[in-house]
């Protein structure tokens, strides 16, 4: 039953697109606020249904026929230069299900979370969300690099618009531009890479490229450079060192946006791209080594910054960066399947973490974990969050345990001992910083007065519970029926021990005060100082921007005005002056003119004599 | 075929409008606008019409008309369009149609203003449709000269502090005033015209002094030395209008001083005349000259891209930012053309269209912002998004097209240029081109953030969003940007039919 696949995939893609167009073009509908939300939610819900249907079909298809259907987009004399279409295979459909599901839940949750937002701006919010769903699905279903890049940039646009959703807040405006610029830096590599790949292979199409790669007809000259450049796109989008600095700032956006775009879906696009293009990356082991090392380093670096952060959303953002590092490390070590599996489970429980954090922020009107606490009596608030935390920390039998262990196994199998050690240390820190947040934000003694309402909107709670149920289900499914990896037998125990060690340390430090966090901080003073300042990377980029780029721009502007144009003005001024001087020859005195005529006649005579002789 | 002279109607309708305005609409501002609107609507509707009915299978020059003017010299009024000029005619129509609405509020001497504007548009149409090189030149001058009056009378002066070792020259020439800008622009472009005129006559004489017709000249193979020098003359002459570095300095001053509709037309369409001239006459008639000098054209274009973008970033006056962005984007146009590849040339022509619409929208918006806030100083503005959401949205779309975001026409143009650059004889051109897109992203979003984002200042609470006729310009241009970005085939289909034969002549085995 494959004949319906492209049509159904186009339905999945078309529903959010139609919703976006309706909200963008029909002003009264958009300004109706909650009605606009209803339209968007209906569309994405229907898209989720269609994606599930398609997923069931796609997993049971023959692997050898091309899963892509394409139409010409940029025509040319012969074959079109670029095509657009849909690619329906297990990878794209699994991702499509994840994207539509999380989008649907987040949009639902937003109705309650943004209840105080004025109607017109709520309509704008849902228009952006529809555009995002469409773009992300377009990226996921892309059958060619060029389409992937198109939607890659569009999800970046949605991220920009949604980070800056409260555009009159200066911090949001700054964070939006920063996110756009930093990811754009990576995208420069991406676009240059695909252009170079097109020049050498003659196509952007994945299926054709994979065929060439498998058949050995893909020109390998310069391929390492090309794949490195393409990987740079993933570095920006998936917040790998050193371009990870935009993601924590992106938390200026509304919390549901952080859950959807900056945790579950968009930021994983880089990992998705590397997984999708793995047949090509597989040909360039040098680049893969780099991918693995950078991923593992990012994982540990971000985890260390999460340990000293007091803003709950930023802790989660660092944790996202860190987990993306795990995925990238797995992909680099030659285990893209494991990377993708972690992407999916992480998408579910990280969305839950953000939405759970949104509930807490809703209660306390602050992001600071030290000003929260006293929620032991509200299991509806903390149970889903703690479940997701356990999943992230990697406790059996939750899904994070399995997928993280698979990543560690994959990295070890690939022979990457260094990255393995970094990732193992990161696993310990992950458990530690997450439970630090749990103990501070939920179970610390209540801080007097501050929180206004102890009521959690039903819709928000329902969404959280749904995701919690899904997390548990995913874990149990793997625990019961999942196939086991030929990993060393000690690995699951090590993994579990690291996680439990982290939990235990957090419990001891933040519940018992032994050892006292302040004492620990003092003991690790240099490290703590560096981590708090984000290892100076943000400052470095800011300095390069202000004292490098803007200073250069001012200089060039000055040179253009006062040197390049200055020369012209000098020529012009000389002409004016010359005219002014020559003008004085016209004295208006007849004698002067007679002298002139006489002199001229003399010259003519001399000239005539000289010319004749 | 079409039984009526459709290209002549498109070309001359605005001119007739100009004459009617001068003789029948004295002191009746509404009549002035209605005449302008009706005549440009005629041109616009017919442009869309020929765009639709142009036979893409047959390709080549269509809607041919010919009237001999001076038979002994081989000069005739000969017009036709191919895929490339078709798109340029459409661009001109879109911009002038929007421009009529954007200058709806011109109060002083609107009769003369509209008459000059319409005469100028006839010149632009004429350049794009002329096949006779002599008449081409006449139209070219008609397009350039009214600019002097339009800027000198209706323009606005900025402030430029004389600094540096050449400060004395700045004081003497009056840099910053509209009179200075008008004079500089006119003299510079006439200086370029001199090169074009010489090149033109050199071709005419070398081809046997029998005909100025493009078709006859195209059939002639010129001596390589002639090709080299004439191509160089055309490149400098037309290149000045296309803003090539370092002969671009007329453009920021001119565009910044010009009134809104004039900036729109000048940056949106007139600069394309320069690029069009290089492609049509330079590359079309002088294939070997083009091959020999492609390295120069492309390398200078790279300087344009990066230098223009950096200069734009260094400005504090909003109009100057947009004006310098044109210098940068015209670099991309010339770069695409210099690659001498199908992708690059299609990208160049499409970039002409994309940049024309985008910069037209930018100047329309800047004009609106200036009219309302009475300021062009970027860092004195802020938080306008709250009070003028429509303008902010349109500005965002223009910015995104400028930085080459997919789903705007700017992206496809840039992508094709990149593809062409890497396939050309000078693959390193890819890097400045790519760097230029990043620099563009920095300066446009920085400006957008400063002006439209951030907390609304109490200073600007009274400002209003766009009104009535202004909306027409904004919506039209925004829609064109998005439609052509989503479906680039609409433009590249016909363009490709013109660029492929052109390249076939250049790259002969």
Boltz contact constraints between the chains, C-beta under 6 A:
constraints:
  - contact:
      token1: [A, 74]
      token2: [B, 488]
      max_distance: 6.0
  - contact:
      token1: [A, 74]
      token2: [B, 492]
      max_distance: 6.0
  - contact:
      token1: [A, 75]
      token2: [B, 489]
      max_distance: 6.0
  - contact:
      token1: [A, 75]
      token2: [B, 492]
      max_distance: 6.0
  - contact:
      token1: [A, 75]
      token2: [B, 493]
      max_distance: 6.0
  - contact:
      token1: [A, 77]
      token2: [B, 500]
      max_distance: 6.0
  - contact:
      token1: [A, 150]
      token2: [B, 406]
      max_distance: 6.0
  - contact:
      token1: [A, 153]
      token2: [B, 405]
      max_distance: 6.0
  - contact:
      token1: [A, 153]
      token2: [B, 406]
      max_distance: 6.0
  - contact:
      token1: [A, 154]
      token2: [B, 406]
      max_distance: 6.0
  - contact:
      token1: [A, 167]
      token2: [B, 385]
      max_distance: 6.0
  - contact:
      token1: [A, 167]
      token2: [B, 453]
      max_distance: 6.0
  - contact:
      token1: [A, 168]
      token2: [B, 455]
      max_distance: 6.0
  - contact:
      token1: [A, 170]
      token2: [B, 454]
      max_distance: 6.0
  - contact:
      token1: [A, 173]
      token2: [B, 449]
      max_distance: 6.0
  - contact:
      token1: [A, 173]
      token2: [B, 453]
      max_distance: 6.0
  - contact:
      token1: [A, 173]
      token2: [B, 454]
      max_distance: 6.0
  - contact:
      token1: [A, 177]
      token2: [B, 445]
      max_distance: 6.0
  - contact:
      token1: [A, 177]
      token2: [B, 449]
      max_distance: 6.0
  - contact:
      token1: [A, 184]
      token2: [B, 438]
      max_distance: 6.0
  - contact:
      token1: [A, 184]
      token2: [B, 441]
      max_distance: 6.0
  - contact:
      token1: [A, 188]
      token2: [B, 434]
      max_distance: 6.0
  - contact:
      token1: [A, 188]
      token2: [B, 438]
      max_distance: 6.0
  - contact:
      token1: [A, 192]
      token2: [B, 434]
      max_distance: 6.0
  - contact:
      token1: [A, 195]
      token2: [B, 418]
      max_distance: 6.0
  - contact:
      token1: [A, 195]
      token2: [B, 419]
      max_distance: 6.0
  - contact:
      token1: [A, 195]
      token2: [B, 422]
      max_distance: 6.0
  - contact:
      token1: [A, 196]
      token2: [B, 422]
      max_distance: 6.0
  - contact:
      token1: [A, 199]
      token2: [B, 422]
      max_distance: 6.0
  - contact:
      token1: [A, 199]
      token2: [B, 423]
      max_distance: 6.0
  - contact:
      token1: [A, 553]
      token2: [B, 310]
      max_distance: 6.0
  - contact:
      token1: [A, 553]
      token2: [B, 313]
      max_distance: 6.0
  - contact:
      token1: [A, 553]
      token2: [B, 314]
      max_distance: 6.0
  - contact:
      token1: [A, 554]
      token2: [B, 314]
      max_distance: 6.0
  - contact:
      token1: [A, 556]
      token2: [B, 310]
      max_distance: 6.0
  - contact:
      token1: [A, 556]
      token2: [B, 311]
      max_distance: 6.0
  - contact:
      token1: [A, 556]
      token2: [B, 314]
      max_distance: 6.0
  - contact:
      token1: [A, 557]
      token2: [B, 311]
      max_distance: 6.0
  - contact:
      token1: [A, 557]
      token2: [B, 314]
      max_distance: 6.0
  - contact:
      token1: [A, 557]
      token2: [B, 315]
      max_distance: 6.0
  - contact:
      token1: [A, 560]
      token2: [B, 311]
      max_distance: 6.0
  - contact:
      token1: [A, 562]
      token2: [B, 163]
      max_distance: 6.0
  - contact:
      token1: [A, 562]
      token2: [B, 164]
      max_distance: 6.0
  - contact:
      token1: [A, 564]
      token2: [B, 246]
      max_distance: 6.0
  - contact:
      token1: [A, 565]
      token2: [B, 249]
      max_distance: 6.0
  - contact:
      token1: [A, 566]
      token2: [B, 164]
      max_distance: 6.0
  - contact:
      token1: [A, 566]
      token2: [B, 166]
      max_distance: 6.0
  - contact:
      token1: [A, 568]
      token2: [B, 249]
      max_distance: 6.0
  - contact:
      token1: [A, 569]
      token2: [B, 169]
      max_distance: 6.0
  - contact:
      token1: [A, 569]
      token2: [B, 170]
      max_distance: 6.0
  - contact:
      token1: [A, 569]
      token2: [B, 173]
      max_distance: 6.0
  - contact:
      token1: [A, 570]
      token2: [B, 166]
      max_distance: 6.0
  - contact:
      token1: [A, 570]
      token2: [B, 169]
      max_distance: 6.0
  - contact:
      token1: [A, 572]
      token2: [B, 173]
      max_distance: 6.0
  - contact:
      token1: [A, 573]
      token2: [B, 169]
      max_distance: 6.0
  - contact:
      token1: [A, 573]
      token2: [B, 172]
      max_distance: 6.0
  - contact:
      token1: [A, 573]
      token2: [B, 173]
      max_distance: 6.0
